[in-house]
Amino acid sequence: MGAPLINQAMKHFKSQVLLILSEVPFGSCISYGELAKQAGFPGYGRQVGQLMKKLPKDTKLPWHRVVNAQRRISFAENTDGYLRQKEKLEKEGWVIVGNKLTLNEGK
């Protein structure tokens, strides 16, 4: 796990992560760790997850395209967060069995 980020570094981390997130295309997904790596912060996947958790519910950012390294939804099954993410991913063509993304029919 990466070292704690403070003030300026945290602002840079957040802006970079949200920039990369905004560019994840429709029908695609990315892992927390890969998003951190592409933002220039390898090893900060957990912090990406914390940042995703803090996004407002009405955000226009495609937070739902971020999944864990096993291509699974990280929310516990049948929770509000899980159901919202599952619905958004299914609208983009993903088939989800349990919490695992198995196939994107649109690709």
N, C-alpha and C positions, 0 to 999 in steps of 0.2 A: 504494500500500500504506500502511496506517495506521502511525502511530508506535509504537515498542515500548511495551508495557504493563508496569507494574511493580506488585508486591505487591497493594495494595488495589484498584487498577484492574483487575488481572488476575482477582482473586477476583470482582469485580462482573461483568466480562465473562463469565467462566465460568458464574456462576450465572444470568445473563440468557440466555445461549445455551442452556444446558441446560433452562431453564424453557420457552423458546419451542419447543425441540426436543420436549419432552415433550407439547406440545399439537398437534403436526403429526398430523392425523387419519389413520387407517387408509385405505390406498388413495391417499393424496396424496404428493407429494414437494415438496421445497423446495431451492433452490440454496444453496451455501455463502454466497454474497454476500447473498442475500435473508434468510437466517437471521441473518447479522451485522447487517443493516440493521434487521430487526424487533427485534433485541435492543438496538438503540440504538448500534450500532458500525458505521455504514456504512464500507465500504472495508476491512473486516477479514475478508473471505472466506477468505483463506489461513490466518489464525489459527483460524477455525472448523474448517478441514480438519485442522489440527494437533491441535486439541482432540478431534475425532472419532477421530483415530488413537490417541490416548492412552486412550480409554475401554476399560474391561475387556471381554474377549470375552463375558462373561456379563451385560453390562448389560441392563437392561429398557428403557432408552431406545431410541426408534426411529431409531437412527443410520442405518439402511439407507435411510431416506426422504430423506437428504441427498445430492444429486447435483450435478454441475457445471452451469454456466449453459446448456450445450448439451443438458441432460437426459441426460447420459451418466454411467455409473459411472466414477469416477476411477481405480479400481484397474486395473492391467494385466490384460487378459483372461486367464482361466484360472488366476489366482493364488488363493490361499485366500480373501483378502478379497473379491475379485471374485465368486467362486462363492458365498460366504456372502450377499453383498448381493443378487446376482441371484436366489438361491433365495427370500430373504425378500420381495423385490419381486414375484416371480412368484406367491407365495402370496397377495399382496394384489391380484392381477389384472393386473399389468403384463405386457406383452409386450416382451421385450428382444431386439433384433437387434444382434449384436455387443456393444457396450457402451451402446447407445442405447435409452432407454425410448421405445417407439413408441406404445403404446396401453394404457390401463387398461380392461380389459373389464368391471370391476366398476362403472364410473362411467357 
